[in-house]
Amino acid sequence: MNVLIIDDDAVTRQVLAKFLGDRSFTPYIAENGKAGLQLLKDNSNITKILLDISMPEMDAYDMMTAIQQDEQLGAMPYEIHIISDTDKAAILEEMMAKRIDMRNVRSILKKPVDMEMMAFALSI
């Protein structure tokens, strides 16, 4: 299973990639939403996105909006799993305010992330 890890923290990206790689996932890595969008465009085999909510240059909200507005990306069968230290209700409220389509959001995982819970969420 191919999973795109998008997080602005290099250590977090490395830890997540190692953990998921050891569990039969193929990790792709991006440091922000802009880089993540490019990886999605270049790799149609990515089906899962592990997305940090708060990043410089392009945060998760802007990335999800860009995916929605892009004909090619919007048609791809992907799941989004958000990771954040922000309250779940606040994230959902912000998504509604920005009119972000939530159909592809499968989970919101609180930081620090329970790695086994994350792997489970990505595998179902």
N, CA, C and O atoms as CSV, one atom per row, in Angstrom:
chain,resi,resn,atom,element,x,y,z
A,1,MET,N,N,0.835,-1.167,0.000
A,1,MET,CA,C,0.000,0.000,0.000
A,1,MET,C,C,0.891,1.246,0.000
A,1,MET,O,O,1.825,1.349,0.795
A,2,ASN,N,N,0.601,2.161,-0.874
A,2,ASN,CA,C,1.406,3.376,-1.020
A,2,ASN,C,C,0.798,4.511,-0.198
A,2,ASN,O,O,-0.375,4.849,-0.354
A,3,VAL,N,N,1.613,5.087,0.674
A,3,VAL,CA,C,1.137,6.166,1.539
A,3,VAL,C,C,2.058,7.375,1.412
A,3,VAL,O,O,3.282,7.259,1.484
A,4,LEU,N,N,1.440,8.532,1.222
A,4,LEU,CA,C,2.173,9.791,1.136
A,4,LEU,C,C,2.161,10.445,2.515
A,4,LEU,O,O,1.101,10.752,3.061
A,5,ILE,N,N,3.351,10.653,3.067
A,5,ILE,CA,C,3.518,11.295,4.370
A,5,ILE,C,C,3.872,12.754,4.119
A,5,ILE,O,O,4.892,13.059,3.501
A,6,ILE,N,N,3.019,13.652,4.605
A,6,ILE,CA,C,3.265,15.081,4.420
A,6,ILE,C,C,3.339,15.728,5.801
A,6,ILE,O,O,2.337,15.830,6.509
A,7,ASP,N,N,4.531,16.158,6.164
A,7,ASP,CA,C,4.762,16.783,7.468
A,7,ASP,C,C,5.973,17.697,7.342
A,7,ASP,O,O,6.950,17.344,6.681
A,8,ASP,N,N,5.918,18.861,7.968
A,8,ASP,CA,C,7.036,19.801,7.867
A,8,ASP,C,C,8.202,19.448,8.776
A,8,ASP,O,O,9.278,20.031,8.645
A,9,ASP,N,N,8.012,18.506,9.694
A,9,ASP,CA,C,9.090,18.112,10.602
A,9,ASP,C,C,9.839,16.903,10.032
A,9,ASP,O,O,9.259,15.835,9.838
A,10,ALA,N,N,11.130,17.088,9.769
A,10,ALA,CA,C,11.942,16.036,9.139
A,10,ALA,C,C,12.021,14.771,9.985
A,10,ALA,O,O,11.962,13.664,9.450
A,11,VAL,N,N,12.152,14.923,11.296
A,11,VAL,CA,C,12.237,13.750,12.171
A,11,VAL,C,C,10.924,12.973,12.131
A,11,VAL,O,O,10.927,11.745,12.048
A,12,THR,N,N,9.817,13.680,12.189
A,12,THR,CA,C,8.510,13.017,12.118
A,12,THR,C,C,8.370,12.255,10.814
A,12,THR,O,O,7.908,11.114,10.809
A,13,ARG,N,N,8.762,12.869,9.712
A,13,ARG,CA,C,8.678,12.183,8.405
A,13,ARG,C,C,9.501,10.902,8.423
A,13,ARG,O,O,9.041,9.857,7.961
A,14,GLN,N,N,10.710,10.981,8.952
A,14,GLN,CA,C,11.589,9.802,8.981
A,14,GLN,C,C,11.023,8.696,9.860
A,14,GLN,O,O,11.031,7.528,9.472
A,15,VAL,N,N,10.536,9.056,11.035
A,15,VAL,CA,C,9.982,8.068,11.968
A,15,VAL,C,C,8.751,7.391,11.352
A,15,VAL,O,O,8.623,6.168,11.393
A,16,LEU,N,N,7.859,8.189,10.787
A,16,LEU,CA,C,6.652,7.630,10.171
A,16,LEU,C,C,7.005,6.734,8.983
A,16,LEU,O,O,6.441,5.650,8.836
A,17,ALA,N,N,7.930,7.178,8.142
A,17,ALA,CA,C,8.327,6.394,6.974
A,17,ALA,C,C,8.947,5.061,7.387
A,17,ALA,O,O,8.644,4.024,6.796
A,18,LYS,N,N,9.803,5.087,8.389
A,18,LYS,CA,C,10.440,3.851,8.869
A,18,LYS,C,C,9.399,2.901,9.438
A,18,LYS,O,O,9.380,1.716,9.104
A,19,PHE,N,N,8.535,3.424,10.299
A,19,PHE,CA,C,7.506,2.602,10.922
A,19,PHE,C,C,6.593,1.971,9.871
A,19,PHE,O,O,6.329,0.769,9.914
A,20,LEU,N,N,6.117,2.778,8.936
A,20,LEU,CA,C,5.204,2.255,7.915
A,20,LEU,C,C,5.920,1.332,6.933
A,20,LEU,O,O,5.356,0.330,6.494
A,21,GLY,N,N,7.153,1.669,6.593
A,21,GLY,CA,C,7.936,0.809,5.705
A,21,GLY,C,C,8.153,-0.571,6.295
A,21,GLY,O,O,8.164,-1.565,5.569
A,22,ASP,N,N,8.324,-0.637,7.606
A,22,ASP,CA,C,8.499,-1.920,8.301
A,22,ASP,C,C,7.201,-2.724,8.347
A,22,ASP,O,O,7.217,-3.902,8.706
A,23,ARG,N,N,6.090,-2.106,7.990
A,23,ARG,CA,C,4.791,-2.772,8.022
A,23,ARG,C,C,4.180,-2.906,6.629
A,23,ARG,O,O,2.960,-2.849,6.473
A,24,SER,N,N,5.008,-3.080,5.648
A,24,SER,CA,C,4.585,-3.366,4.265
A,24,SER,C,C,3.919,-2.207,3.539
A,24,SER,O,O,3.272,-2.415,2.512
A,25,PHE,N,N,4.065,-0.986,4.053
A,25,PHE,CA,C,3.613,0.188,3.315
A,25,PHE,C,C,4.797,0.698,2.506
A,25,PHE,O,O,5.951,0.510,2.892
A,26,THR,N,N,4.507,1.338,1.391
A,26,THR,CA,C,5.545,2.018,0.621
A,26,THR,C,C,5.367,3.515,0.856
A,26,THR,O,O,4.427,4.117,0.337
A,27,PRO,N,N,6.273,4.125,1.644
A,27,PRO,CA,C,6.104,5.540,1.970
A,27,PRO,C,C,6.695,6.475,0.903
A,27,PRO,O,O,7.780,6.237,0.371
A,28,TYR,N,N,5.964,7.516,0.618
A,28,TYR,CA,C,6.439,8.654,-0.166
A,28,TYR,C,C,6.459,9.810,0.818
A,28,TYR,O,O,5.630,9.856,1.727
A,29,ILE,N,N,7.380,10.736,0.657
A,29,ILE,CA,C,7.562,11.782,1.671
A,29,ILE,C,C,7.561,13.174,1.030
A,29,ILE,O,O,8.173,13.397,-0.014
A,30,ALA,N,N,6.851,14.107,1.691
A,30,ALA,CA,C,6.846,15.514,1.269
A,30,ALA,C,C,6.893,16.397,2.509
A,30,ALA,O,O,6.341,16.050,3.554
A,31,GLU,N,N,7.557,17.541,2.383
A,31,GLU,CA,C,7.714,18.437,3.528
A,31,GLU,C,C,6.594,19.474,3.666
A,31,GLU,O,O,6.541,20.184,4.670
A,32,ASN,N,N,5.710,19.572,2.688
A,32,ASN,CA,C,4.562,20.474,2.782
A,32,ASN,C,C,3.530,20.090,1.722
A,32,ASN,O,O,3.772,19.215,0.891
A,33,GLY,N,N,2.392,20.752,1.764
A,33,GLY,CA,C,1.309,20.436,0.847
A,33,GLY,C,C,1.662,20.640,-0.612
A,33,GLY,O,O,1.224,19.873,-1.470
A,34,LYS,N,N,2.446,21.662,-0.901
A,34,LYS,CA,C,2.839,21.939,-2.289
A,34,LYS,C,C,3.653,20.775,-2.865
A,34,LYS,O,O,3.392,20.319,-3.978
A,35,ALA,N,N,4.631,20.305,-2.105
A,35,ALA,CA,C,5.437,19.159,-2.542
A,35,ALA,C,C,4.573,17.900,-2.605
A,35,ALA,O,O,4.747,17.063,-3.492
A,36,GLY,N,N,3.641,17.771,-1.660
A,36,GLY,CA,C,2.733,16.628,-1.651
A,36,GLY,C,C,1.849,16.584,-2.883
A,36,GLY,O,O,1.623,15.514,-3.449
A,37,LEU,N,N,1.345,17.742,-3.304
A,37,LEU,CA,C,0.529,17.798,-4.521
A,37,LEU,C,C,1.312,17.308,-5.732
A,37,LEU,O,O,0.784,16.571,-6.565
A,38,GLN,N,N,2.557,17.715,-5.824
A,38,GLN,CA,C,3.378,17.284,-6.956
A,38,GLN,C,C,3.590,15.770,-6.930
A,38,GLN,O,O,3.511,15.113,-7.968
A,39,LEU,N,N,3.857,15.223,-5.757
A,39,LEU,CA,C,4.026,13.769,-5.646
A,39,LEU,C,C,2.746,13.037,-6.032
A,39,LEU,O,O,2.805,11.994,-6.684
A,40,LEU,N,N,1.599,13.565,-5.639
A,40,LEU,CA,C,0.331,12.947,-6.026
A,40,LEU,C,C,0.146,12.968,-7.544
A,40,LEU,O,O,-0.300,11.985,-8.136
A,41,LYS,N,N,0.489,14.084,-8.162
A,41,LYS,CA,C,0.358,14.194,-9.618
A,41,LYS,C,C,1.295,13.233,-10.333
A,41,LYS,O,O,0.956,12.689,-11.384
A,42,ASP,N,N,2.475,13.027,-9.759
A,42,ASP,CA,C,3.482,12.175,-10.397
A,42,ASP,C,C,3.315,10.690,-10.081
A,42,ASP,O,O,3.925,9.851,-10.744
A,43,ASN,N,N,2.503,10.352,-9.086
A,43,ASN,CA,C,2.375,8.961,-8.626
A,43,ASN,C,C,0.907,8.614,-8.402
A,43,ASN,O,O,0.404,8.737,-7.285
A,44,SER,N,N,0.235,8.193,-9.430
A,44,SER,CA,C,-1.189,7.879,-9.323
A,44,SER,C,C,-1.453,6.627,-8.486
A,44,SER,O,O,-2.606,6.301,-8.204
A,45,ASN,N,N,-0.394,5.930,-8.091
A,45,ASN,CA,C,-0.558,4.724,-7.275
A,45,ASN,C,C,-0.648,5.023,-5.778
A,45,ASN,O,O,-0.813,4.099,-4.981
A,46,ILE,N,N,-0.545,6.282,-5.384
A,46,ILE,CA,C,-0.689,6.647,-3.971
A,46,ILE,C,C,-2.182,6.623,-3.633
A,46,ILE,O,O,-2.988,7.294,-4.277
A,47,THR,N,N,-2.531,5.840,-2.618
A,47,THR,CA,C,-3.939,5.713,-2.238
A,47,THR,C,C,-4.237,6.241,-0.840
A,47,THR,O,O,-5.399,6.425,-0.479
A,48,LYS,N,N,-3.188,6.484,-0.051
A,48,LYS,CA,C,-3.362,6.975,1.316
A,48,LYS,C,C,-2.485,8.208,1.514
A,48,LYS,O,O,-1.347,8.257,1.047
A,49,ILE,N,N,-3.029,9.200,2.212
A,49,ILE,CA,C,-2.283,10.412,2.512
A,49,ILE,C,C,-2.314,10.616,4.023
A,49,ILE,O,O,-3.384,10.711,4.624
A,50,LEU,N,N,-1.147,10.682,4.621
A,50,LEU,CA,C,-0.998,10.986,6.042
A,50,LEU,C,C,-0.577,12.451,6.102
A,50,LEU,O,O,0.550,12.787,5.736
A,51,LEU,N,N,-1.464,13.317,6.556
A,51,LEU,CA,C,-1.335,14.753,6.338
A,51,LEU,C,C,-1.315,15.547,7.640
A,51,LEU,O,O,-2.293,15.562,8.388
A,52,ASP,N,N,-0.182,16.208,7.899
A,52,ASP,CA,C,-0.082,17.125,9.039
A,52,ASP,C,C,-0.939,18.344,8.727
A,52,ASP,O,O,-0.909,18.848,7.604
A,53,ILE,N,N,-1.688,18.814,9.686
A,53,ILE,CA,C,-2.625,19.914,9.444
A,53,ILE,C,C,-1.931,21.262,9.308
A,53,ILE,O,O,-2.358,22.102,8.515
A,54,SER,N,N,-0.868,21.476,10.072
A,54,SER,CA,C,-0.229,22.785,10.114
A,54,SER,C,C,1.188,22.725,9.542
A,54,SER,O,O,2.086,22.114,10.120
A,55,MET,N,N,1.365,23.383,8.378
A,55,MET,CA,C,2.667,23.394,7.703
A,55,MET,C,C,2.876,24.746,7.032
A,55,MET,O,O,1.912,25.430,6.687
A,56,PRO,N,N,4.141,25.130,6.846
A,56,PRO,CA,C,4.409,26.365,6.100
A,56,PRO,C,C,4.194,26.137,4.599
A,56,PRO,O,O,4.113,24.998,4.139
A,57,GLU,N,N,4.107,27.203,3.868
A,57,GLU,CA,C,3.967,27.241,2.421
A,57,GLU,C,C,2.590,26.788,1.957
A,57,GLU,O,O,1.899,27.556,1.288
A,58,MET,N,N,2.163,25.572,2.286
A,58,MET,CA,C,0.813,25.111,1.960
A,58,MET,C,C,0.376,24.138,3.048
A,58,MET,O,O,0.905,23.032,3.159
A,59,ASP,N,N,-0.597,24.567,3.848
A,59,ASP,CA,C,-1.050,23.696,4.935
A,59,ASP,C,C,-2.056,22.669,4.416
A,59,ASP,O,O,-2.370,22.636,3.226
A,60,ALA,N,N,-2.549,21.838,5.321
A,60,ALA,CA,C,-3.456,20.753,4.936
A,60,ALA,C,C,-4.759,21.284,4.341
A,60,ALA,O,O,-5.284,20.698,3.395
A,61,TYR,N,N,-5.284,22.377,4.877
A,61,TYR,CA,C,-6.536,22.922,4.363
A,61,TYR,C,C,-6.373,23.382,2.920
A,61,TYR,O,O,-7.216,23.096,2.069
A,62,ASP,N,N,-5.275,24.101,2.650
A,62,ASP,CA,C,-5.022,24.566,1.285
A,62,ASP,C,C,-4.764,23.391,0.342
A,62,ASP,O,O,-5.167,23.417,-0.821
A,63,MET,N,N,-4.092,22.369,0.852
A,63,MET,CA,C,-3.824,21.198,0.021
A,63,MET,C,C,-5.119,20.470,-0.330
A,63,MET,O,O,-5.338,20.107,-1.486
A,64,MET,N,N,-5.969,20.260,0.660
A,64,MET,CA,C,-7.238,19.576,0.388
A,64,MET,C,C,-8.098,20.380,-0.580
A,64,MET,O,O,-8.776,19.804,-1.430
A,65,THR,N,N,-8.075,21.700,-0.457
A,65,THR,CA,C,-8.809,22.556,-1.390
A,65,THR,C,C,-8.240,22.415,-2.801
A,65,THR,O,O,-8.991,22.316,-3.771
A,66,ALA,N,N,-6.913,22.407,-2.912
A,66,ALA,CA,C,-6.264,22.265,-4.226
A,66,ALA,C,C,-6.602,20.915,-4.860
A,66,ALA,O,O,-6.835,20.842,-6.066
A,67,ILE,N,N,-6.629,19.862,-4.069
A,67,ILE,CA,C,-6.998,18.541,-4.593
A,67,ILE,C,C,-8.421,18.581,-5.133
A,67,ILE,O,O,-8.691,18.081,-6.225
A,68,GLN,N,N,-9.326,19.175,-4.369
A,68,GLN,CA,C,-10.726,19.286,-4.777
A,68,GLN,C,C,-10.873,20.021,-6.095
A,68,GLN,O,O,-11.696,19.654,-6.934
A,69,GLN,N,N,-10.073,21.060,-6.274
A,69,GLN,CA,C,-10.199,21.908,-7.449
A,69,GLN,C,C,-9.460,21.377,-8.675
A,69,GLN,O,O,-9.656,21.882,-9.780
A,70,ASP,N,N,-8.622,20.374,-8.492
A,70,ASP,CA,C,-7.855,19.795,-9.588
A,70,ASP,C,C,-8.617,18.598,-10.156
A,70,ASP,O,O,-8.906,17.643,-9.435
A,71,GLU,N,N,-8.936,18.652,-11.434
A,71,GLU,CA,C,-9.738,17.595,-12.056
A,71,GLU,C,C,-9.080,16.225,-11.951
A,71,GLU,O,O,-9.745,15.242,-11.624
A,72,GLN,N,N,-7.783,16.154,-12.224
A,72,GLN,CA,C,-7.054,14.881,-12.168
A,72,GLN,C,C,-6.981,14.350,-10.739
A,72,GLN,O,O,-7.317,13.192,-10.490
A,73,LEU,N,N,-6.545,15.187,-9.801
A,73,LEU,CA,C,-6.386,14.750,-8.418
A,73,LEU,C,C,-7.733,14.484,-7.743
A,73,LEU,O,O,-7.862,13.546,-6.956
A,74,GLY,N,N,-8.712,15.293,-8.047
A,74,GLY,CA,C,-10.030,15.129,-7.448
A,74,GLY,C,C,-10.698,13.821,-7.818
A,74,GLY,O,O,-11.577,13.344,-7.099
A,75,ALA,N,N,-10.291,13.238,-8.929
A,75,ALA,CA,C,-10.874,11.975,-9.397
A,75,ALA,C,C,-10.135,10.747,-8.867
A,75,ALA,O,O,-10.593,9.619,-9.044
A,76,MET,N,N,-8.993,10.968,-8.219
A,76,MET,CA,C,-8.194,9.839,-7.733
A,76,MET,C,C,-8.829,9.205,-6.495
A,76,MET,O,O,-9.390,9.914,-5.659
A,77,PRO,N,N,-8.746,7.874,-6.370
A,77,PRO,CA,C,-9.289,7.187,-5.183
A,77,PRO,C,C,-8.269,7.188,-4.038
A,77,PRO,O,O,-7.445,6.278,-3.946
A,78,TYR,N,N,-8.317,8.168,-3.195
A,78,TYR,CA,C,-7.363,8.291,-2.100
A,78,TYR,C,C,-8.109,8.497,-0.785
A,78,TYR,O,O,-9.279,8.879,-0.768
A,79,GLU,N,N,-7.410,8.236,0.306
A,79,GLU,CA,C,-7.910,8.509,1.644
A,79,GLU,C,C,-6.967,9.496,2.312
A,79,GLU,O,O,-5.755,9.461,2.098
A,80,ILE,N,N,-7.541,10.380,3.127
A,80,ILE,CA,C,-6.732,11.321,3.892
A,80,ILE,C,C,-6.849,10.971,5.372
A,80,ILE,O,O,-7.947,10.792,5.900
A,81,HIS,N,N,-5.696,10.879,6.028
A,81,HIS,CA,C,-5.617,10.655,7.465
A,81,HIS,C,C,-4.846,11.842,8.029
A,81,HIS,O,O,-3.647,11.983,7.791
A,82,ILE,N,N,-5.538,12.690,8.772
A,82,ILE,CA,C,-4.944,13.917,9.296
A,82,ILE,C,C,-4.249,13.621,10.620
A,82,ILE,O,O,-4.766,12.885,11.460
A,83,ILE,N,N,-3.060,14.213,10.789
A,83,ILE,CA,C,-2.373,14.154,12.080
A,83,ILE,C,C,-2.196,15.592,12.573
A,83,ILE,O,O,-1.782,16.479,11.827
A,84,SER,N,N,-2.524,15.794,13.856
A,84,SER,CA,C,-2.479,17.157,14.373
A,84,SER,C,C,-2.529,17.166,15.896
A,84,SER,O,O,-3.007,16.224,16.528
A,85,ASP,N,N,-2.021,18.255,16.464
A,85,ASP,CA,C,-2.204,18.449,17.892
A,85,ASP,C,C,-3.404,19.360,18.156
A,85,ASP,O,O,-3.707,19.687,19.304
A,86,THR,N,N,-4.080,19.763,17.086
A,86,THR,CA,C,-5.284,20.585,17.172
A,86,THR,C,C,-6.486,19.700,17.495
A,86,THR,O,O,-6.535,18.537,17.093
A,87,ASP,N,N,-7.439,20.247,18.212
A,87,ASP,CA,C,-8.653,19.535,18.570
A,87,ASP,C,C,-9.427,19.120,17.312
A,87,ASP,O,O,-9.550,19.894,16.363
A,88,LYS,N,N,-9.939,17.902,17.321
A,88,LYS,CA,C,-10.685,17.338,16.186
A,88,LYS,C,C,-11.851,18.236,15.758
A,88,LYS,O,O,-12.058,18.471,14.568
A,89,ALA,N,N,-12.600,18.728,16.730
A,89,ALA,CA,C,-13.752,19.578,16.428
A,89,ALA,C,C,-13.320,20.857,15.715
A,89,ALA,O,O,-14.004,21.318,14.801
A,90,ALA,N,N,-12.196,21.430,16.125
A,90,ALA,CA,C,-11.692,22.653,15.488
A,90,ALA,C,C,-11.277,22.380,14.044
A,90,ALA,O,O,-11.494,23.212,13.163
A,91,ILE,N,N,-10.685,21.224,13.807
A,91,ILE,CA,C,-10.287,20.849,12.443
A,91,ILE,C,C,-11.518,20.706,11.558
A,91,ILE,O,O,-11.555,21.242,10.450
A,92,LEU,N,N,-12.520,19.989,12.042
A,92,LEU,CA,C,-13.752,19.792,11.264
A,92,LEU,C,C,-14.468,21.116,11.016
A,92,LEU,O,O,-15.004,21.342,9.931
A,93,GLU,N,N,-14.476,21.985,12.016
A,93,GLU,CA,C,-15.099,23.301,11.872
A,93,GLU,C,C,-14.388,24.121,10.792
A,93,GLU,O,O,-15.036,24.764,9.966
A,94,GLU,N,N,-13.061,24.093,10.804
A,94,GLU,CA,C,-12.279,24.827,9.800
A,94,GLU,C,C,-12.516,24.255,8.402
A,94,GLU,O,O,-12.616,25.001,7.428
A,95,MET,N,N,-12.604,22.943,8.313
A,95,MET,CA,C,-12.870,22.313,7.012
A,95,MET,C,C,-14.242,22.726,6.477
A,95,MET,O,O,-14.395,22.995,5.285
A,96,MET,N,N,-15.223,22.772,7.355
A,96,MET,CA,C,-16.558,23.197,6.918
A,96,MET,C,C,-16.542,24.660,6.494
A,96,MET,O,O,-17.141,25.015,5.479
A,97,ALA,N,N,-15.862,25.515,7.259
A,97,ALA,CA,C,-15.783,26.938,6.931
A,97,ALA,C,C,-15.120,27.162,5.578
A,97,ALA,O,O,-15.484,28.085,4.849
A,98,LYS,N,N,-14.144,26.314,5.243
A,98,LYS,CA,C,-13.431,26.457,3.970
A,98,LYS,C,C,-14.067,25.631,2.855
A,98,LYS,O,O,-13.544,25.563,1.743
A,99,ARG,N,N,-15.207,25.003,3.169
A,99,ARG,CA,C,-15.960,24.196,2.203
A,99,ARG,C,C,-15.123,23.058,1.608
A,99,ARG,O,O,-15.162,22.795,0.406
A,100,ILE,N,N,-14.383,22.407,2.469
A,100,ILE,CA,C,-13.550,21.281,2.044
A,100,ILE,C,C,-14.387,20.013,2.088
A,100,ILE,O,O,-15.023,19.705,3.096
A,101,ASP,N,N,-14.375,19.289,0.986
A,101,ASP,CA,C,-15.098,18.023,0.880
A,101,ASP,C,C,-14.443,17.014,1.822
A,101,ASP,O,O,-13.256,16.715,1.686
A,102,MET,N,N,-15.204,16.496,2.763
A,102,MET,CA,C,-14.651,15.615,3.784
A,102,MET,C,C,-14.835,14.132,3.470
A,102,MET,O,O,-14.495,13.288,4.299
A,103,ARG,N,N,-15.356,13.803,2.312
A,103,ARG,CA,C,-15.610,12.396,1.989
A,103,ARG,C,C,-14.351,11.538,2.024
A,103,ARG,O,O,-14.424,10.351,2.342
A,104,ASN,N,N,-13.217,12.111,1.708
A,104,ASN,CA,C,-11.979,11.324,1.660
A,104,ASN,C,C,-11.224,11.309,2.984
A,104,ASN,O,O,-10.236,10.587,3.120
A,105,VAL,N,N,-11.673,12.093,3.960
A,105,VAL,CA,C,-11.012,12.109,5.262
A,105,VAL,C,C,-11.502,10.901,6.064
A,105,VAL,O,O,-12.683,10.797,6.397
A,106,ARG,N,N,-10.579,9.997,6.364
A,106,ARG,CA,C,-10.937,8.753,7.056
A,106,ARG,C,C,-10.657,8.799,8.553
A,106,ARG,O,O,-11.330,8.124,9.332
A,107,SER,N,N,-9.662,9.594,8.962
A,107,SER,CA,C,-9.364,9.681,10.388
A,107,SER,C,C,-8.626,10.978,10.690
A,107,SER,O,O,-7.978,11.574,9.830
A,108,ILE,N,N,-8.752,11.390,11.953
A,108,ILE,CA,C,-7.988,12.519,12.481
A,108,ILE,C,C,-7.272,11.977,13.710
A,108,ILE,O,O,-7.899,11.648,14.717
A,109,LEU,N,N,-5.953,11.891,13.610
A,109,LEU,CA,C,-5.136,11.287,14.661
A,109,LEU,C,C,-4.430,12.380,15.453
A,109,LEU,O,O,-3.791,13.265,14.885
A,110,LYS,N,N,-4.555,12.302,16.757
A,110,LYS,CA,C,-3.974,13.308,17.653
A,110,LYS,C,C,-2.489,13.049,17.863
A,110,LYS,O,O,-2.077,11.912,18.090
A,111,LYS,N,N,-1.680,14.119,17.785
A,111,LYS,CA,C,-0.251,14.030,18.101
A,111,LYS,C,C,-0.064,14.066,19.603
A,111,LYS,O,O,-0.808,14.790,20.265
A,112,PRO,N,N,0.853,13.356,20.178
A,112,PRO,CA,C,1.720,12.399,19.492
A,112,PRO,C,C,0.904,11.193,19.020
A,112,PRO,O,O,0.051,10.674,19.740
A,113,VAL,N,N,1.188,10.776,17.816
A,113,VAL,CA,C,0.407,9.741,17.149
A,113,VAL,C,C,0.686,8.370,17.756
A,113,VAL,O,O,1.838,7.977,17.944
A,114,ASP,N,N,-0.389,7.655,18.056
A,114,ASP,CA,C,-0.291,6.253,18.452
A,114,ASP,C,C,0.006,5.490,17.158
A,114,ASP,O,O,-0.871,5.344,16.307
A,115,MET,N,N,1.223,5.013,17.014
A,115,MET,CA,C,1.685,4.421,15.748
A,115,MET,C,C,0.862,3.204,15.333
A,115,MET,O,O,0.544,3.049,14.155
A,116,GLU,N,N,0.520,2.353,16.273
A,116,GLU,CA,C,-0.278,1.172,15.935
A,116,GLU,C,C,-1.675,1.575,15.475
A,116,GLU,O,O,-2.218,0.986,14.540
A,117,MET,N,N,-2.251,2.567,16.123
A,117,MET,CA,C,-3.569,3.074,15.723
A,117,MET,C,C,-3.500,3.660,14.322
A,117,MET,O,O,-4.409,3.464,13.516
A,118,MET,N,N,-2.422,4.380,14.032
A,118,MET,CA,C,-2.241,4.964,12.714
A,118,MET,C,C,-2.136,3.866,11.657
A,118,MET,O,O,-2.788,3.942,10.616
A,119,ALA,N,N,-1.321,2.848,11.921
A,119,ALA,CA,C,-1.165,1.746,10.966
A,119,ALA,C,C,-2.494,1.042,10.744
A,119,ALA,O,O,-2.817,0.663,9.619
A,120,PHE,N,N,-3.260,0.866,11.802
A,120,PHE,CA,C,-4.580,0.249,11.678
A,120,PHE,C,C,-5.487,1.106,10.804
A,120,PHE,O,O,-6.134,0.591,9.892
A,121,ALA,N,N,-5.540,2.416,11.073
A,121,ALA,CA,C,-6.380,3.325,10.297
A,121,ALA,C,C,-5.997,3.299,8.820
A,121,ALA,O,O,-6.867,3.346,7.951
A,122,LEU,N,N,-4.703,3.226,8.535
A,122,LEU,CA,C,-4.256,3.196,7.144
A,122,LEU,C,C,-4.543,1.860,6.462
A,122,LEU,O,O,-4.655,1.798,5.237
A,123,SER,N,N,-4.659,0.803,7.244
A,123,SER,CA,C,-4.814,-0.517,6.636
A,123,SER,C,C,-6.264,-0.911,6.374
A,123,SER,O,O,-6.515,-1.883,5.662
A,124,ILE,N,N,-7.214,-0.181,6.929
A,124,ILE,CA,C,-8.620,-0.555,6.689
A,124,ILE,C,C,-9.229,0.224,5.539
A,124,ILE,O,O,-10.399,0.027,5.211
